[in-house]
Amino acid sequence: QVQLVESGGGLVQAGGSLRFSCAASGSDFSINAMGWYRQRPGDRRELLAFFTTSASVTDSVKGRFTISRDNAKNMVYLQMNSLKPEDTAVYYCNAQITFHSGRWGNYWGQGTQVTVSS
């Protein structure tokens, strides 16, 4: 079993910045992909950025959001700059995992609220 624990988020004024971190813990696993989604009220969950062998950021946030990682710590980070009220959402960390046993799974963090005030 793998657990993803997020930290960061909160309330910020428009134009401000926030940084998320996500740590994957468990044993006998490898991370195939790790990244960030968000879900705005009334919307479907939206992919923002992820790592496989390289980083990818969705066009809607490119230039404002940056993803980075620390492979040694099984951590991924999301730096969000120039935040807008429409960035208000619950943000989720996601990891696609392969266990050494051959089993695989898709895991989610607990979700963290971001509220951007105008």
C-alpha positions, 0 to 999 in steps of 0.5 A: 500500500502507498500513501500520498500526503499533501501539504501546502495550499490555503488562502491567498490573494490574487497575484500571490503564490502557493507551493504544494508538496506531496510525499509518497510513502510505503514499501517495495514500489516504483513511481511510474508517474506523479503529478497534480490535479484540481477540481473546481466546484461543479467541474470534473477533476482536471490534470495540471502537471505530471512527471513520467520521465520528464515534466508536462504542464497543461496549457491552461496553467503553463507559465504560472505553475511549475512542477518539480520532484525529488526522486530520492524522497518520492516527492513532487512539488507544485509551485503556483504563481500569479494565482487567479480567483479561477484557480480556486479549487481542491488540489490533489496529488496523484501517483501511478505505482508499480509494486515489486510484486507486479501489482500496480495502483493509482493513488490520490492524496487527501486533497487540499483547498486553495482559495484565491480572493480577488 
